[in-house]
Amino acid sequence: MTLDIAGDHALTLLRDMIRIRRLEEKSAELYSKQKIRGFLHLYIGEEAVGVGAMHALREDDNVVATYREHGQALLRGIPAGEIMAEMYGKANGCSGGRGGSMHLFSAKRNFYGGHAIVGGGLPIAVGLALADKLRGESRITACFFGDGATDEGEFHESLNLAALWKLPVLFLCENNEYAMGTELSRHVADRNIANNPPAYGVPADSVNGMDVVAVERAVHNEAELVRETSMPRFLELKTYRFRAHSMYDAELYRSKEEVAEHRKDDPIEGFQAKLFDEGLITQADVDAIEADAANEIADAVDFAERGEWEPVEEITRHTYARDLS
């Protein structure tokens, strides 16, 4: 089966997946060196989801993400340096060094988190969509969340309200088969997560989240339907994370053999191989992408290293209402 994709766009998708992978690998390295502290959740293995989905959305669409959001933030246009500085806790980070890895944010880019609470972004997405509807805005709100969030009350409440109030929300479930350390079959009676939303009148579908082209097309189609109808829709993106839940995770809940088997379906290696087979890229193209990514990440680390810590005398700003001057 041919990819049926333009060469330039294929290169863009490959480039962005590699950019995310290299950012995450460097973040893991810096965490081990204690340059990055706190929690760190890596996106390695799930790059096709972030890249495909973000390319399918419009620049003015709202995006709400989880604590595993570095890839979406990078593709929304937050510079790698500001992302890295935020993980360092520096004042030149995209959230002023106050959010860290789990709270990347950029209001001017309509990127509303980065949320540490499981399912915490779902009601916020509903609120953003409601505000846009009341203002007569035409954009949609895309909300990313993991399979574990489907157990939370916010998930059911948010789907219900989005359908009840006829809100343009695209619910994007990144199903990586594990809610922290709990395998899918241990926390849901029905492994087919897409069976849940229709109970609230929300149409639902699934797509192979390891195939960047399939993700982009599915998200584009769903987003356009949300745009046309001003009604919510749900898309399950079936993926798999190659690293532990977080850098703190001892990963005792799954075998190395299982992970190794899934790594055979690496979204970057698989896509790159198809592009070679169809003559859409050359080794020189890949070498150039890798060199550009390496330079981007090196510059990001340098930006973070040179960043200043927030002055101690300002540490209480944004804590109480009276300090919001």
C-alpha positions in Angstrom: 0.0 0.0 0.0 1.4 3.4 -1.0 1.4 6.3 1.4 -0.3 8.7 -1.0 1.5 11.7 0.5 3.5 14.6 -1.0 7.3 14.3 -0.5 7.6 17.7 1.2 4.9 16.9 3.7 6.3 13.5 4.3 9.7 15.1 5.2 7.9 17.5 7.5 6.1 14.7 9.4 9.4 12.7 9.7 11.3 15.8 10.8 8.8 16.6 13.6 8.7 13.1 14.9 12.5 13.1 15.1 12.6 16.5 16.7 10.3 15.3 19.5 12.3 12.0 19.9 15.6 13.9 20.3 14.1 16.4 22.7 12.8 13.6 24.9 16.0 11.7 24.8 18.0 14.8 25.8 15.4 15.5 28.6 16.0 12.0 30.0 19.7 12.5 29.9 19.5 15.9 31.7 17.1 14.4 34.3 19.7 11.8 35.1 22.2 14.6 35.6 19.7 16.4 37.9 19.5 19.4 35.6 15.7 18.7 35.3 14.0 18.0 38.6 10.5 16.9 39.7 8.4 14.7 37.5 9.2 14.0 33.8 7.0 12.0 31.5 8.4 11.1 28.2 6.6 10.8 24.8 9.0 8.3 23.2 7.0 5.9 21.1 4.0 8.1 20.8 5.4 10.7 18.4 3.1 9.7 15.5 0.1 10.7 17.7 1.4 14.2 18.5 2.7 15.0 15.1 -0.2 13.6 13.1 -2.8 15.3 15.4 -1.1 18.7 15.6 -0.6 18.9 11.9 -4.3 18.2 11.4 -5.4 21.1 13.6 -5.4 24.8 12.7 -3.2 27.3 14.3 -6.1 29.1 16.0 -7.6 25.9 17.5 -7.3 25.5 21.2 -5.1 22.7 22.5 -5.3 21.2 25.9 -2.8 18.4 26.8 -1.7 16.1 29.5 1.5 16.0 31.6 3.1 14.1 28.6 2.9 17.2 26.5 6.3 18.2 25.3 5.7 17.1 21.7 2.4 19.0 21.3 4.0 22.1 22.9 6.9 22.0 20.5 4.7 21.6 17.4 2.3 24.3 18.6 5.3 26.6 18.2 6.7 27.0 21.7 10.5 27.2 21.1 12.5 24.2 22.3 14.6 26.6 24.4 11.6 27.8 26.3 10.4 24.2 26.9 13.8 23.2 28.1 14.2 26.2 30.3 10.8 25.5 31.8 11.9 22.0 32.7 15.0 23.5 34.3 12.8 25.8 36.3 14.3 28.9 34.8 12.5 32.2 34.6 12.9 32.2 30.8 10.8 29.1 30.5 7.4 29.2 28.8 5.6 29.2 32.1 8.2 31.4 33.9 9.9 28.3 35.5 6.9 27.8 37.7 5.3 24.8 35.9 8.1 22.5 35.0 7.6 19.6 32.6 4.0 19.0 33.4 2.7 22.6 32.9 3.9 23.9 29.6 1.7 26.8 28.6 1.4 29.5 26.0 -1.8 31.6 25.9 -0.8 33.5 22.7 -0.5 30.1 20.9 -3.8 28.8 22.3 -1.9 26.1 24.1 -3.6 25.6 27.5 -1.4 23.0 29.3 0.1 20.7 30.4 -2.1 19.4 33.3 -0.7 17.2 36.1 -4.1 16.0 37.3 -5.3 12.9 35.4 -8.3 14.1 33.4 -7.9 17.6 34.6 -7.8 19.1 31.2 -11.1 17.7 30.1 -13.4 20.2 31.9 -11.1 23.0 30.9 -11.5 22.0 27.2 -15.2 22.2 27.7 -14.9 25.6 29.2 -12.8 26.9 26.4 -15.2 25.6 23.8 -18.2 27.1 25.6 -16.4 30.5 25.8 -15.7 30.3 22.0 -19.3 29.4 21.3 -20.6 32.3 23.4 -18.2 34.7 21.6 -19.1 33.3 18.1 -15.6 32.0 17.4 -15.2 29.4 14.7 -12.3 27.4 16.2 -12.4 24.1 17.9 -10.8 22.8 21.1 -8.7 19.6 20.9 -8.2 17.9 24.2 -5.6 15.2 24.6 -5.8 12.7 27.5 -4.7 9.1 28.3 -6.7 5.9 28.7 -6.5 6.2 32.4 -8.5 9.5 32.3 -11.5 7.6 31.0 -12.0 6.2 34.5 -12.3 9.7 36.0 -15.5 11.5 36.7 -14.3 14.5 34.7 -14.3 12.3 31.5 -17.9 11.4 31.8 -19.0 14.8 33.0 -17.1 16.6 30.2 -18.5 14.4 27.4 -22.0 14.8 28.7 -21.8 18.6 29.0 -20.1 18.9 25.6 -22.9 17.0 24.0 -25.6 18.7 26.0 -24.4 22.2 25.2 -23.4 21.3 21.6 -19.8 22.4 22.0 -17.0 22.0 19.4 -14.6 19.7 21.3 -12.5 17.0 19.7 -11.7 14.5 22.5 -8.4 12.8 21.6 -7.6 9.7 23.8 -4.0 8.7 23.6 -4.4 5.0 24.6 -0.9 3.8 25.3 -2.4 0.7 27.1 -1.3 1.7 30.6 -2.7 4.0 33.1 0.5 4.7 35.0 1.3 1.0 35.9 -2.1 -0.5 35.3 -2.7 -2.4 32.1 -5.9 -1.5 30.2 -7.7 -4.7 30.9 -7.2 -4.2 34.7 -9.0 -0.9 34.8 -11.8 -1.1 32.2 -14.4 -3.8 31.6 -14.5 -3.0 27.9 -11.1 -2.6 26.3 -12.7 -0.8 23.4 -12.7 2.7 24.8 -14.5 4.1 21.8 -17.6 2.3 23.0 -18.1 4.8 25.9 -18.7 8.2 24.2 -21.8 7.2 22.2 -23.6 6.7 25.5 -23.4 10.5 25.8 -24.3 11.1 22.1 -20.7 11.6 21.1 -19.6 9.8 17.9 -16.4 7.9 18.4 -13.8 6.1 16.3 -10.3 4.6 16.6 -7.1 4.8 14.6 -3.7 3.3 14.7 -1.7 5.8 16.7 1.7 4.4 15.5 0.9 5.5 11.9 1.5 9.2 11.5 -0.3 9.5 8.2 -3.4 7.6 9.5 -3.5 9.8 12.6 -3.2 13.1 10.6 -6.1 12.0 8.2 -8.3 10.7 11.0 -7.8 13.8 13.2 -8.3 16.1 10.2 -11.6 14.4 9.3 -12.9 14.5 12.9 -11.8 18.1 13.4 -13.7 19.2 10.2 -16.8 17.4 11.4 -16.6 19.1 14.7 -16.1 22.4 12.9 -19.1 21.9 10.6 -21.5 20.6 13.3 -20.3 22.5 16.4 -20.7 19.2 18.1 -18.2 17.1 20.1 -16.5 14.0 18.7 -14.1 11.4 20.1 -11.1 9.7 18.6 -9.1 6.9 20.2 -5.4 6.9 19.1 -4.0 3.5 19.8 -0.3 3.9 20.7 2.4 2.6 23.1 5.0 4.3 25.2 8.5 2.8 25.0 9.7 4.3 28.3 8.3 4.0 31.8 5.4 6.1 32.9 7.8 8.7 34.4 11.5 8.9 35.2 10.6 7.8 38.8 8.8 4.7 37.6 10.6 1.4 38.2 8.4 -0.2 35.5 7.8 -3.5 37.3 4.3 -4.0 35.7 5.4 -5.1 32.2 8.2 -7.3 30.8 11.1 -6.2 28.8 10.0 -8.6 26.1 6.7 -6.9 25.8 8.3 -3.5 25.3 10.8 -5.0 22.8 8.0 -6.4 20.8 6.2 -3.1 20.6 9.5 -1.3 19.6 9.4 -3.3 16.4 6.5 -1.0 15.5 8.5 2.2 16.1 6.5 5.0 14.4 9.7 6.8 13.3 11.6 3.8 11.9 8.5 2.4 10.3 7.6 5.7 8.6 11.1 6.3 7.5 11.4 2.8 6.0 8.2 3.4 3.9 9.5 6.7 2.7 12.7 5.1 1.5 10.8 2.3 -0.2 8.7 4.8 -2.1 11.6 7.0 -3.0 10.3 10.0 -1.2 13.4 10.6 0.9 17.2 10.0 0.6 19.8 9.3 3.3 21.0 12.8 2.8 17.5 14.0 3.8 17.6 12.0 7.0 21.1 13.1 7.8 20.0 16.8 7.4 17.0 16.3 9.6 19.1 14.7 12.3 21.7 17.5 12.1 19.0 20.2 12.4 17.4 18.4 15.3 20.7 18.1 17.1 21.4 21.8 16.6 17.9 22.7 17.8 18.3 20.7 21.0 21.8 21.9 21.7 20.6 25.5 21.3 17.7 24.7 23.7 20.0 23.3 26.3 22.2 26.4 26.0 19.2 28.7 26.3 18.1 26.9 29.5 21.6 26.8 31.0 22.0 30.6 30.4 18.6 31.3 31.9 18.2 33.1 35.2 16.5 31.8 38.3 13.4 33.8 39.4 14.5 36.3 42.1 13.7 35.1 45.6 11.9 38.4 46.4 9.3 37.6 43.6 8.6 34.1 44.6 5.2 35.0 46.1 3.9 36.7 42.9 0.9 35.0 41.3 0.2 33.2 44.6 -2.5 35.5 45.9 -4.8 37.8 44.0 -3.3 40.9 45.6 0.1 40.0 44.0 -1.2 40.0 40.4 -0.1 43.6 39.7 
